[in-house]
């Protein structure tokens, strides 16, 4: 599942993915992978990306619980 909150925050900021990634000191590919939930975020990423997007960390990186059948 995609991180829609992160994707929308990037769009609303009016910047390109690579611009946000550069300001957050990560590679643009990593930002794309975070948006698409291809790997978990590091603490540093959870701190830097919201600062760049001027959002709260919990707005962008909500812990999603897996359903247990």
C-alpha positions as CSV (number, residue, x, y, z in Angstrom):
1,X,0.0,0.0,0.0
2,X,1.3,3.5,-0.8
3,X,1.9,6.2,1.7
4,X,-0.7,8.6,0.3
5,X,-0.1,11.1,3.1
6,X,3.5,11.5,2.1
7,X,2.7,11.7,-1.6
8,X,0.1,14.4,-1.1
9,X,2.4,16.4,1.2
10,X,5.0,16.4,-1.6
11,X,2.5,17.6,-4.1
12,X,1.0,20.2,-1.9
13,X,4.5,21.6,-1.1
14,X,4.8,22.3,-4.9
15,X,8.2,20.7,-5.2
16,X,9.5,17.9,-7.3
17,X,10.3,14.6,-5.6
18,X,14.0,15.1,-6.2
19,X,13.9,18.6,-4.7
20,X,12.3,17.3,-1.5
21,X,14.8,14.4,-1.4
22,X,17.8,16.7,-1.8
23,X,16.6,19.0,1.0
24,X,16.0,15.9,3.2
25,X,19.5,14.7,2.4
26,X,18.3,11.4,0.8
27,X,18.4,10.1,-2.8
28,X,15.3,10.7,-4.9
29,X,14.9,7.0,-5.4
30,X,14.7,6.5,-1.6
31,X,11.9,9.0,-1.4
32,X,10.0,7.2,-4.1
33,X,10.6,3.9,-2.3
34,X,9.2,5.5,0.9
35,X,6.1,6.8,-0.9
36,X,5.5,3.3,-2.3
37,X,6.3,1.6,1.0
38,X,9.0,-0.6,-0.5
39,X,11.1,-0.4,2.6
40,X,10.7,1.0,6.2
41,X,11.7,4.5,7.0
42,X,14.8,5.2,9.2
43,X,14.5,7.6,12.2
44,X,16.6,10.1,10.3
45,X,14.2,10.0,7.3
46,X,11.2,10.3,9.7
47,X,12.8,13.5,11.1
48,X,14.1,15.1,7.9
49,X,11.3,14.6,5.5
50,X,8.6,16.3,7.6
51,X,10.9,19.2,8.3
52,X,11.3,19.8,4.5
53,X,7.6,19.4,3.9
54,X,6.7,21.5,7.0
55,X,4.5,18.7,8.4
56,X,4.3,16.8,11.6
57,X,6.0,13.4,11.6
58,X,2.8,11.5,12.6
59,X,1.0,13.1,9.6
60,X,3.3,11.5,7.1
61,X,4.4,8.2,8.8
62,X,1.5,6.6,10.4
63,X,2.1,3.1,11.7
64,X,-0.2,0.8,9.9
65,X,-1.4,-2.2,11.8
66,X,-1.6,-5.5,9.9
67,X,-4.9,-7.3,10.2
68,X,-4.7,-10.6,11.9
69,X,-7.2,-13.2,10.5
